[in-house]
Amino acid sequence: MAIEVKIPPMGESITSGVLAKWHVNDGDMVKKDQPLFELETDKITSEGTAEAAGRITFKVTAGTEVKIGQVVASIDEVATAAAAAPAAPVDTPKAKPENTESPAVRRLAAETGIDPASVTGSGKAGRVTKGDMLAAASKPPFPVPAAPVASAPAPVGVGLPAKSTDRQTRKKMSPLRQKIAQRLVTAQHEAAMLTTFNECDMSAVMELRRKYQDDFVKKNGVKLGFMSFFTKAVVAALKEVSAVNAQIDGDYVVENNYYDIGMAVSTDRGLMVPVIHDCDRLGMADIEKAIADAAKRAREGKITLNDLEGGVFTITNGGIFGSMLSTPILNAPQSAILGLHAINDRPVALNGQVVIRPMMYLALSYDHRLVDGKQAVTFLVKVKQVIEDPSRLLVGV
C-alpha cells in the first residue's frame, strides 16, 4: 500500500512554502518518523517526517514551491515487506566446459590477439571454430572518443565582457528572507521610528557572574548570561513606563499587562525572534534555559509558529558579533526594541576621576507616534540603573 507524503498544516496564516531540501534520496528505504524534508515558509522552517516505513518516491524536487496539504512523495509499504522477506535461492549456473582449441584456432589467437574464451562458439558442445575466430577478427574495434578541442580564450578588452558563473551566484530569495525584508521595510514606512542612546557600566553584572557562576551552573545546569539580567531590567522598565508596553491597532492604543519578551536569534535562514513568555514570573535560571532552548530550536529549524507569536518587546544583541553601536528596527506591531552592543573597556569619569570600566552602549528604537521622548529616555535610564545596580531587582526599586 502506498502512503501519501503531504505538506503538514502549520497554522491558518501559512498556506504555502518552499520544499528547501530532501533529507533522503528518491527510492531510498525510509523508517517511520524519519525526517524526510525541510520546508521553508515566510515565518518558520520545519521538517516533514515519514508516517510509515517503506520505499519513498518523490513527486516534487527540492526548491519547489508547494501548498499546505500538497502530496510531495509516496511511501510504498509493500517494498518494506519485500525487503524483509528471505531471498529465494538462486541457481548457480554450471561452469561452461573448457573449449578444446584446434591448431587453427590457436594460430589465429596468436595472430589476432583474440582470446578464444571471449568468443561464442558455434561448434559442437560450444567449441570455438576457425570460422568463429575469423568472424570475431572482422568486427570493428570500439571507437575511441575524440579528445575535446579547447576553445580559444576570448580576447581581453574586446567587445562586451563575457558572463562568468564562477564570479556570481544567483538563487531565489527564501520565503523567510522575503518576509523579513517586507516586515523591515514596512516598519520603516509605517512607524515614526526614532532611536535614543545611553551607556551602562557592566562591572556589577560581570562581578555577580564571576562570583556565582560555578554555583549557578551546578544548581541549574546552565550558565548565567547577560541576557537574563537585561530581560529582568526590561520587565522592570516596562512596568514603570507602560507606554512602551503598548501598540497601535488602527485608531486604538492597546496596553499590554503581560511581559512576553522576544529574543532576536541569527540563523542561517535569517533572523528569527522566538518569544519567552511571562518573563516577570520566571527566575534567572528559567530565562537562561528558555533562551538557550529557543535559540537552539531556531538554528535547527525546529521552531514553531507559537514560539514566534505574542511578544510585546524585543531585545537584540549585536554585541555578540562585535557591534559597537546600531539603530535596531522595530519588530512590528511592537512599539520598541532594545539593542545591546559589545562590552569594551573605556575611560569614564567616576567621582571626579578617570577610570577604566567595561562599558556597553544601549540603543532603544521606538515608535514616536505612541512613545514620547521623555518616556523613551526614562525607560532606557531604568534599564541602565538595574544593570549597574542589580540589587534593585531584589528590593523592587
Buried (B, 14 or more C-beta within 10 A) or exposed (E): EBBEBBBEEBBEEBEBBBBBEBBBEEEBBBEEEBEBBBBBBBBBBBBBBBBBBBBBBBBBEEEEEBEBEBEBBBBBBEBBEEEEEEEEEEEEEEEEEEBEBBEEBEEBBEEEEBEBEEBEBEBEEEBBBBEBBEEBBEEEEEEEEEEEEEEEEEEEEEEEEEEEEEEEEEEEEBBBBEBBEEBBEEBEEBBEBBBBBBBBBBBBBEEBBEEEEEEBEEEBEBEBBBBBBBBBBBBBBBBBBEBBBBBBEEEEEEEBEEBBBBBBBBBEBBBBBBBBBEBBEBEBBBBBBBBBBBBEBBBEBEBBBEBBBEBBBBBBBBBEEEBEBBBBBBBBBBBBBBBBBBBBEBEEEEEEEEEEBBBBBBBBBBBEEBBEEEBBBBBBBBBBBBBBEBEBBEEEE
